[in-house]
Every structure is written in C-alpha cells, then in structure tokens.
Amino acid sequence: MSTEPALPSLPFLPFLPFALPEIGDEEIAEVADTLRSGWITTGPKARRFEADFAAFLGDEGLQCIAVNSATAGLHLALEALGIGPGDEVITTTHTFTATAEVVRYLGADVKLVDIDPATLCIDPAQVEAAITPRTKAILPVHYGGLAADLPALLAIARRHGLKVVEDAAHALPTTTGGRLVGTLDSDATVFSFYANKTMTTGEGGMLVTRDAALANRARVMRLHGMSRDAFDRFTAKVPSWYYEIVAPGFKYNLTDIAAALGIHQLKRARGFQQRRAQIAARYDEAFAGLPLVTPPLPAPSDLHAWHLYPLRLGDGAGIARDRFIESMFEQGIGCSVHYIPLHLHPYWRDRYGLQPAQFPHSQRAYERLVSLPIYTRMSDADVERVIAAVRRALQA
C-alpha cells in the first residue's frame, strides 16, 4: 500500500487531447492569399516552401521536393533508388506501418529488426546481422524525435554497399553530432508535416537529397511521370500545353494551400522545439523517483525534436499499461501508444511468420509504453494537470 499522501480531487476540466496543431494568423493569412490568387495546387507557394526548407537546413547541396505525405516521400525515394522485386529493405518493427509498406508498394520485401532498448531506435547490430545478398537499403526511423545512430548505420551501409533512406517523420529539428537530420550523409531523408507533427501542413512531407538524379526522378514521379508540371507549362515565357509521360508515376504533389501553412510553420519550428523541450524537461523533473522510465535524452550538444514523450511504466508501477491509459482518459487526458509493433499486425505477422520472441526489446517496450501529450498549445497548467493525472493513475 502506498504511503504517499492522496492527491486532492480535481474540478471538472475540459478534455485535454493528445495533440493539437498551433496555427497562427500568419498561416491563415497566407492560405487566404493563396485562395485569392487563383493558384491553389502545386505552384509558387510550393516552390517557395521548398526553397525555404533548403535554407532552413542550411546546406546548399541539398534539393527539397515537397510531397503530399511522408509516405509518398519514402515511396519516391526508394523507387528512385531502384528498389524492386527480389530486393530487401531493413527497417525497425517499432514504427508506423507506412515506413515498411512503401517497400511492398515496389514489390520488394521488408526485413524487420529489433530496437535498442535504451533509445527505442533501430539497433545497428541487429541491422548488420540481418543483411543478406538481397539487401539493398536500410530505412532507419528517428523515433519520437531522437536521432537514430546514423554514424553506425552509415558505416554499415558503406561496408555492404547499401542505400540509406531516413524516416525523419518525427525529427524536425533534430540534430546528431551537431548536424541537423536532413543534412547527414544518407541517400535521402523524408520529413512529415502531418497534423500532429512538430510542424504541419495538414497533410504533407518533404523529400531531401543531395543526389541530383534521385531528385529529378522524384520530381517526375510525384506527378504522374509527366515531363513538365502545370506550373512550368503555364508560367513559362512561351506557355506550352505539351508534355510527355516518361514513366508510370504517382499523384504525390503538395498543394499551394498546404505549402502556405508550411511557409509560416517552418519559421516557427525552432520555437516549437523549444516549447516541446520545456514540457519534456518538466515531465522529467516531475517523474523522477517514480516507477517510470522517462524518454532517453540526446547528447548535451544535440537537439531532440520531442515529437513524442513516450513514457514507460517501470517494474514497480503496479498498474498495467492499458489500465493506466484508461485512468488518464477518466481524468480527461488524451494519451496514445507509439507503436503497436509491426510484428503484431496481422499483415506483417502472417506474411513473414513473425513472433514477439524475435523482437524482445520492442515487445517489452510496447507493453509498457504510453505517449503523453506534448505540444505547443499546452499551457503550463495543462502540463501540471497531466503530471497530476499520472500520479493519480499510479496511486490507483
């Protein structure tokens, strides 16, 4: 029986959702300007957003291709690298299905591996052990906003002649070794601007690469394999209706309406990160000494994007994860779980004959994980309310 004093009851408060975007007057005005302009699909705002993103990363050698989702960006990157039937791509089981499903779009096979139990990111040793003659690429995930061990993964890729495409859906503006994710030495990096990410365009993503051939292929394939997009055709000095289909492409372009949001969200990205880091630090302080495992921190000189705050129940928590989440909801706090590992989903489990015992670290983490709210619209009072709810759930 706990000897801690009971926490006082809380008055009724509105439900605090797990995530909310922060959209300001600048974003609204830019969207309104786009609507009035008459050019609402991919056009000048999308071009501006791509240029602004490259400037944000601060590397003149990078090319940025705006797309309608990170899933689209990952698919385009792997397609441009020539991944196809008979090939294998190694990624982590501890991710959302989009990371792996893009491999299947191309007819290639996925090789899932376990995570490092400390970082919850893909384990480089497991990656190297999984390589076969069919392996063509590694697809690491920067889980929660913490950088995966890219130096180790890139060294493995070099030794074995493999491509590396980073799933950076959680990782803006994450740094590792003092460098922003997106400026490292991988073949491509893909960011997400989904509604709950560290910045948003509603739906959207950005493919970043130094490889000119990859960038050119991705630009063609993101819009039906057309040799020229509509903006090029109708804004040239000599407008031309003519184009050619040079490949069976996809419909992955980002609209100017979405890009208008991104232009101003990007300006606020560093401020967003600072507020998320403040919330994470307050959680860390409040949960010290409790039977909880707080998220791992980056090196002192690096940035964690804090897309997620994935808390793990410790051995002495005295409450099952599912009951903990129910208690949080009963107290008006939205939570989530990141992730139900791919090896537990029927498609991946059955296709590759996967068992939890093959992924002990991901499995154990999953059974104890709960993601707490961490977003910039949270007030200090909201943060304290979450902390109080966690303490009550543990006391229960």
VENGI-V720152 format. One record per pair of residues at least 4 apart in sequence whose ideal C-beta (glycine too) atoms are under 7 Angstrom apart, sorted by the first residue. I is the first residue (numbers start at 1). J is the second residue. If there is no record, write none. Layout:
# VENGI-V720152
{{I:J} {I:J}}
This chain:
# VENGI-V720152
{{2:395} {4:395} {6:395} {7:388} {7:391} {7:392} {7:395} {10:388} {13:332} {13:385} {15:332} {15:334} {16:332} {16:333} {16:334} {16:373} {16:382} {16:385} {17:334} {18:334} {18:335} {18:336} {18:373} {19:196} {19:373} {19:375} {20:375} {20:377} {21:195} {21:200} {22:376} {22:377} {23:27} {23:28} {24:264} {25:29} {26:30} {26:264} {27:31} {27:261} {27:264} {27:265} {28:32} {29:33} {30:34} {30:260} {30:263} {30:264} {31:35} {31:257} {31:260} {31:261} {32:36} {33:37} {34:40} {34:45} {34:256} {34:257} {34:260} {35:40} {39:43} {39:44} {39:256} {40:255} {40:256} {40:257} {41:230} {41:255} {41:256} {42:46} {42:229} {42:231} {42:253} {42:254} {42:255} {42:256} {43:231} {43:256} {44:48} {44:256} {45:49} {45:256} {45:259} {45:260} {45:263} {46:50} {46:66} {46:254} {46:256} {46:259} {47:51} {48:52} {48:263} {49:53} {49:66} {49:259} {49:262} {49:263} {50:54} {50:64} {50:65} {50:66} {51:55} {52:56} {52:263} {52:266} {53:57} {53:64} {53:206} {53:266} {54:62} {54:64} {56:266} {57:62} {57:180} {57:182} {57:183} {57:208} {59:183} {61:210} {62:183} {62:208} {62:210} {63:209} {63:212} {63:215} {64:206} {64:208} {65:207} {65:215} {65:218} {65:219} {65:222} {66:204} {66:206} {66:254} {66:259} {67:72} {67:73} {67:76} {67:205} {67:206} {67:207} {67:222} {67:252} {67:253} {67:254} {68:72} {68:203} {68:204} {68:252} {68:253} {68:254} {69:203} {69:204} {69:205} {70:74} {70:98} {70:169} {70:190} {70:191} {70:192} {70:205} {71:75} {71:98} {71:102} {72:76} {72:205} {72:252} {73:77} {73:190} {73:205} {73:206} {73:207} {74:78} {74:98} {74:99} {74:102} {74:165} {74:167} {74:190} {75:79} {75:102} {75:105} {76:80} {76:207} {76:218} {76:221} {76:222} {76:252} {77:81} {77:165} {77:188} {77:190} {77:207} {77:214} {77:218} {78:83} {78:89} {78:102} {78:103} {78:106} {78:137} {78:165} {79:83} {79:106} {79:221} {80:214} {80:217} {80:218} {81:137} {81:163} {81:187} {81:214} {83:87} {83:89} {83:103} {83:106} {83:108} {83:136} {83:137} {84:106} {84:107} {84:108} {85:107} {85:108} {86:134} {87:108} {87:134} {87:136} {88:108} {88:109} {88:111} {88:132} {88:134} {88:135} {88:136} {89:103} {89:108} {89:110} {89:111} {89:136} {89:137} {89:139} {90:111} {90:113} {90:127} {90:130} {90:135} {90:138} {90:139} {91:95} {91:99} {91:100} {91:110} {91:112} {91:139} {92:112} {92:113} {92:115} {92:122} {92:141} {93:112} {93:113} {93:114} {93:341} {93:342} {93:343} {93:359} {93:362} {94:115} {94:120} {94:143} {94:339} {94:341} {94:362} {94:365} {95:99} {95:141} {95:339} {95:342} {96:339} {97:101} {97:342} {97:345} {98:102} {99:139} {99:141} {99:167} {100:110} {100:342} {100:348} {101:105} {103:108} {103:110} {104:110} {111:130} {111:135} {112:342} {112:343} {112:354} {113:122} {113:123} {113:126} {113:127} {113:130} {114:123} {114:126} {114:359} {114:360} {114:361} {114:362} {115:120} {115:121} {115:122} {115:123} {115:361} {115:362} {116:121} {116:123} {117:361} {118:296} {119:146} {119:296} {120:143} {120:144} {120:310} {120:365} {121:141} {121:142} {121:143} {121:146} {121:148} {121:149} {122:127} {122:140} {122:141} {122:148} {123:127} {124:128} {124:149} {124:152} {124:153} {124:156} {125:129} {126:130} {127:138} {127:153} {127:156} {128:156} {131:135} {131:160} {135:162} {136:162} {136:163} {137:162} {137:163} {137:164} {137:165} {138:153} {138:157} {138:162} {138:164} {139:165} {139:167} {140:148} {140:153} {140:166} {140:167} {141:148} {141:167} {142:146} {142:147} {142:148} {142:166} {142:168} {142:170} {142:171} {142:174} {142:181} {143:170} {144:170} {144:295} {144:307} {144:308} {144:310} {145:170} {145:171} {145:174} {145:304} {145:305} {145:306} {145:307} {145:308} {146:296} {146:298} {146:304} {147:171} {147:174} {147:176} {147:181} {147:298} {147:302} {148:153} {149:153} {150:154} {150:176} {150:184} {151:155} {151:177} {152:156} {153:157} {153:164} {154:158} {154:164} {154:185} {154:186} {155:159} {156:160} {157:162} {157:163} {157:164} {163:187} {164:186} {164:187} {165:186} {165:187} {165:188} {165:190} {166:181} {166:186} {166:189} {166:190} {167:190} {168:172} {168:181} {168:182} {168:189} {168:190} {168:191} {169:191} {169:192} {169:197} {170:305} {170:307} {170:308} {171:181} {171:305} {172:191} {172:198} {172:199} {172:269} {172:305} {173:180} {173:269} {173:270} {173:273} {173:303} {173:305} {174:181} {174:303} {174:304} {174:305} {175:179} {175:180} {175:181} {175:302} {175:303} {176:181} {176:302} {178:301} {178:302} {179:183} {179:184} {181:189} {182:189} {182:191} {182:208} {187:209} {187:211} {187:214} {188:207} {188:208} {188:209} {188:214} {189:208} {190:205} {190:207} {191:205} {191:206} {192:197} {192:205} {193:197} {193:199} {193:200} {193:201} {193:204} {193:205} {193:262} {194:200} {194:203} {195:200} {195:202} {197:307} {198:269} {198:272} {198:273} {198:305} {198:307} {199:265} {199:266} {199:269} {199:272} {200:261} {200:265} {201:258} {201:259} {201:261} {201:262} {201:265} {202:258} {202:261} {203:258} {204:254} {204:258} {204:262} {207:218} {209:214} {209:215} {211:215} {212:216} {213:217} {214:218} {215:219} {216:220} {217:221} {218:222} {220:225} {220:226} {220:246} {220:247} {220:249} {221:225} {221:247} {221:249} {221:250} {222:249} {222:250} {222:252} {222:253} {223:229} {223:249} {223:253} {224:245} {224:249} {224:251} {225:245} {225:246} {225:247} {225:248} {225:249} {226:243} {226:245} {227:243} {227:244} {227:246} {228:232} {228:233} {228:243} {230:234} {231:235} {232:236} {233:239} {233:240} {233:241} {233:243} {234:239} {236:240} {254:258} {254:259} {255:259} {256:260} {258:262} {259:263} {261:265} {262:266} {264:268} {265:269} {268:272} {269:273} {270:274} {271:275} {272:276} {272:376} {273:277} {273:303} {273:305} {273:306} {274:278} {275:279} {275:376} {276:280} {276:306} {276:374} {276:376} {277:281} {277:304} {277:306} {278:282} {279:283} {279:374} {279:378} {279:383} {280:284} {280:306} {280:309} {280:374} {281:285} {282:286} {282:383} {283:287} {283:294} {283:309} {283:372} {283:387} {284:288} {284:294} {286:387} {287:292} {287:294} {287:390} {290:394} {291:314} {291:315} {291:316} {291:317} {291:394} {292:311} {292:312} {292:313} {292:314} {292:317} {293:312} {293:314} {294:311} {295:309} {295:310} {297:304} {298:302} {298:303} {298:304} {306:374} {308:338} {308:371} {308:374} {309:371} {309:372} {309:374} {310:338} {310:369} {310:371} {311:370} {311:372} {312:365} {312:368} {312:369} {313:317} {313:319} {313:321} {313:324} {313:368} {317:394} {318:394} {319:323} {319:324} {319:393} {319:394} {319:396} {320:324} {321:325} {321:367} {321:368} {321:369} {321:370} {322:326} {323:327} {324:328} {324:370} {324:393} {325:329} {325:335} {325:370} {326:330} {327:331} {327:392} {327:393} {327:396} {328:333} {328:335} {328:389} {328:393} {329:333} {331:389} {331:392} {333:373} {333:386} {333:389} {334:373} {335:370} {335:371} {335:372} {336:371} {337:369} {337:370} {337:371} {338:369} {338:371} {340:344} {340:345} {340:366} {341:359} {341:362} {341:363} {341:366} {342:348} {343:348} {343:349} {343:354} {343:356} {343:358} {343:359} {344:349} {345:349} {346:350} {347:351} {348:352} {348:354} {349:354} {354:358} {356:363} {359:363} {360:364} {361:365} {362:366} {363:367} {364:368} {365:369} {372:386} {373:378} {373:386} {378:382} {378:383} {380:384} {381:385} {382:386} {383:387} {384:388} {385:389} {386:390} {387:391} {388:392} {389:393} {390:394} {391:395} {392:396}}
